[in-house]
Amino acid sequence: MSRPRSQAEYLARLVPPSVAGLNRRSLLAGAAGAGALLGTGLLAGCGSDSDSGAGSKTVSVGSNASDPTPKDVLAKLAAGFQSSSGVQATINTVDHNTFQENINNYLQGKPDDVFTWFAGYRMRFFAAKGLAGDVSDVWGKLSGYSDAFKKASTGDDGKQYFVPASYYPWAVFYRKSVWQQRGYQVPKTLDDFNALGAQMKKDGLNPIAFADKDGWPAMGTFDILNLRINGYQFHVDLMAGKEAWTSDKVKKVFDTWAGLLSLHQPDSLGRTWQEAAQSLQQKKSGMYLLGLFVAQQFNENEQDDIDFFTFPEIDSTIGAKALDAPIDGYMMARKPKSEANAKKLLEYIGGVDAANIMVKGDPGTLVANTGADTSGYTALKKKAAELVGSATEIAQFLDRDTRPDFASTVMIPALQQFIKDPKDISGLLTSIENQKKSIFTS
């Protein structure tokens, strides 16, 4: 559930779901415009045509799980699947960044039967382009998933194209010992939140730890404010280019954010998320809006001192049940060499046995299936799972819910400009809207 360590790594991880145009080098150089992204090479599916046929006992998996722990977990999933079904899953692992850079070419070529990917817009894009297979019948056999997880796995046509495996929620984290010492209470409304921040300032704390040197963390702040002020549907439509950034609804988000900036840790554009998390760990900041991976910056003996709350309600008619919780999982190629085996594998991955393997194999993973044995979860992980389970809608984070070229070349500099100088919100939103029109109509 780790996030990129630097802006360069973040940009390298962005996915090219559109057509030819910007390559990785031009992205890293800060190029923008109407072009989309094209990988620098080709990802070729390694399954052979000889694998096909009704009697096939193999299925191929294209995987971006190149880090040791997730790679080992996938190998254990493949072994478990073979043991239960008699079908051998051949895993073709490609470096995480390379996989994502070349996914568009990969899916248009000869992809593996099943491949690792992300829920939300990035899934819907390939489904709409006919580059992914319909797995609605697999979903008919699955249990243990909330409606929000199913919604995040559903394409624009109402069919399912994705099976969730793991996730990590975003929330407001704090140290219990600091709050107990100061007598702080979890805020229920934005007014409560502002009052709490003001008290923390008086107590000598940075109310909200904050960092945006790497470009992506501020996206989480925008997401949660937009979800709380305008609701889930408006948020995902805005990310998909269907709503105007110049609307009063979006302006209200930035106006609200501008009112909170004085509570944010200063000089955030020169700070990494790890450094901001360390200020929370060192009891110099009172709160931090981030993903569950914030716990990585705490010592083992401090893990029980971490707690969180979901960002408070702003509009009572909208509530506070929607959140960012990026979901990782699996999809099926549009024409798998062995569709029957591909669907068998997805059904297995979506089941309880696979979820239990993931729980035991990766201590940093929250599994999507609620039927898993999570008795080994820490109290923090158990609470995080309950939070996502109670969510009415799950957004995937800005850089997953929109086109990656728009996220990287428009939103990163725009949000950083806002943080640096929040005075000209109208001018900023006009610039975003103009660039959005250029990119989304290319």
ABEGO torsion letter per residue (X at the ends): XBBBABAAAAAAABBBABBBEBBAAAAAAGBBEABBBBBABBBBBABBAAABEAABABBBBBBABABAAAAAAAAAAAAAAAAAAGBBBBBBBBBAAAAAAAAAAAAABBBBABBBBBBEAAAAAAAAAGABBBAAAAAAABBGBBAAAAAAABBAAGBBABBBABBBBBBBBBBAAAAAAAGBBBBABAAAAAAAAAAAAAAGBBABBBBAAAGAAAAAAAAAAAAAAAEAAAAAAAAAGABBAABAAAAAAAAAAAAAAAABBBGAAABBAAAAAAAAAAGABABBBBBAAAAAABBAAAAAABBBBBBBBABAAAEAABBBBBBBBBBBBABBABAAAAAAAAAAAABAAAAAAAAAABAABBBABAABBAAABBAAAAAAAAAAAABABBBAEAAAABBAAAAAAAAAAAAAAAAABAABAAAAAAAAAAAAAAAAAX
